[in-house]
Amino acid sequence: GQGIYDAYIVQAPWLPPVYKGLKSLTTYIKDNNDYIDFMDINQASRSAVSFEGEVRALPLDTDYISLGWRQDVFGNPDIKEAYKSSWGEELKVPDTIEEMVVIG
């Protein structure tokens, strides 16, 4: 290789500051479509490795975060009443991170 490393793994949050130092894989992916079906990768993962219209990495794995809640808490009339009394609004399962922080 020409540099210190021939290959390395970078997690998605660290790609934006270093992507300009990564070779574009766009042509390689197009030329090897039989082996690399880039469009079979979900849109969020494709976006995480694409910068300025060029693919700069291949997703190795992806993480998805889910939210669960206790139905016995959110459905409990006493808790719902106490929440409304304290906060002046109905207790409901949060739709956004901001709502989750308020409830938390």
C-alpha positions as CSV (number, residue, x, y, z in Angstrom):
1,G,0.0,0.0,0.0
2,Q,0.9,3.6,-0.2
3,G,0.1,4.6,3.3
4,I,0.3,3.3,6.8
5,Y,-2.7,1.1,6.5
6,D,-3.9,-1.0,3.6
7,A,-7.4,-1.5,5.2
8,Y,-9.1,-0.5,8.4
9,I,-12.6,-0.4,10.0
10,V,-14.2,2.9,10.9
11,Q,-17.5,3.1,12.7
12,A,-20.1,5.3,11.0
13,P,-20.1,8.2,13.5
14,W,-16.3,8.7,12.7
15,L,-16.7,8.7,8.9
16,P,-17.6,12.4,8.4
17,P,-14.2,13.8,9.6
18,V,-12.2,11.3,7.6
19,Y,-14.2,10.5,4.5
20,K,-12.1,12.8,2.2
21,G,-9.1,10.5,3.0
22,L,-11.0,7.4,1.8
23,K,-11.0,6.3,-1.8
24,S,-14.4,6.5,-3.6
25,L,-15.8,3.0,-4.0
26,T,-18.6,4.1,-6.4
27,T,-16.9,2.9,-9.6
28,Y,-15.7,-0.3,-7.9
29,I,-19.3,-1.1,-6.8
30,K,-20.8,-0.4,-10.2
31,D,-18.1,-2.6,-11.9
32,N,-18.7,-5.4,-9.4
33,N,-22.5,-5.3,-9.1
34,D,-22.6,-9.1,-9.4
35,Y,-20.8,-9.3,-6.0
36,I,-21.8,-6.1,-4.3
37,D,-25.5,-5.3,-4.5
38,F,-25.3,-1.9,-2.9
39,M,-28.9,-1.1,-3.5
40,D,-29.8,-4.2,-1.4
41,I,-28.4,-2.3,1.6
42,N,-31.0,-0.2,3.4
43,Q,-31.2,3.5,2.7
44,A,-30.0,4.6,6.1
45,S,-26.9,2.5,5.9
46,R,-26.2,3.6,2.3
47,S,-26.5,7.3,3.4
48,A,-24.1,6.8,6.3
49,V,-21.3,5.8,4.0
50,S,-22.0,8.2,1.1
51,F,-20.5,11.7,0.9
52,E,-20.8,14.3,-1.8
53,G,-22.5,11.6,-4.1
54,E,-19.7,9.1,-3.7
55,V,-19.6,5.9,-1.7
56,R,-16.6,6.0,0.7
57,A,-17.2,2.8,2.7
58,L,-19.2,-0.4,2.8
59,P,-21.4,-1.0,5.8
60,L,-20.0,-3.9,7.8
61,D,-23.0,-4.1,10.1
62,T,-25.7,-1.8,11.2
63,D,-27.3,-1.0,14.6
64,Y,-30.9,-0.2,15.0
65,I,-32.3,1.2,18.2
66,S,-35.7,0.4,19.4
67,L,-37.9,1.8,22.1
68,G,-40.0,-0.3,24.4
69,W,-42.3,0.8,27.1
70,R,-44.2,-0.7,30.0
71,Q,-47.8,-1.0,29.1
72,D,-48.7,-1.4,32.7
73,V,-47.3,2.0,33.5
74,F,-48.6,3.9,30.4
75,G,-52.0,2.2,30.8
76,N,-52.4,2.6,34.5
77,P,-55.2,5.1,35.3
78,D,-53.6,6.2,38.6
79,I,-50.3,6.9,37.1
80,K,-51.9,8.7,34.1
81,E,-53.9,10.9,36.5
82,A,-50.8,11.7,38.7
83,Y,-48.9,12.6,35.5
84,K,-51.6,14.9,34.2
85,S,-51.9,16.5,37.7
86,S,-48.1,17.2,37.8
87,W,-47.4,18.1,34.2
88,G,-50.8,19.4,32.9
89,E,-50.9,17.0,29.9
90,E,-51.8,13.4,29.1
91,L,-49.2,10.7,29.7
92,K,-48.6,9.0,26.3
93,V,-45.9,6.9,24.7
94,P,-43.3,9.4,23.4
95,D,-43.1,10.0,19.6
96,T,-39.7,11.8,19.8
97,I,-36.5,11.8,21.8
98,E,-37.4,15.2,23.2
99,E,-40.7,13.8,24.5
100,M,-38.9,10.8,26.0
101,V,-36.5,13.1,27.9
102,V,-39.5,15.0,29.3
103,I,-41.2,11.8,30.5
104,G,-38.0,10.3,31.8
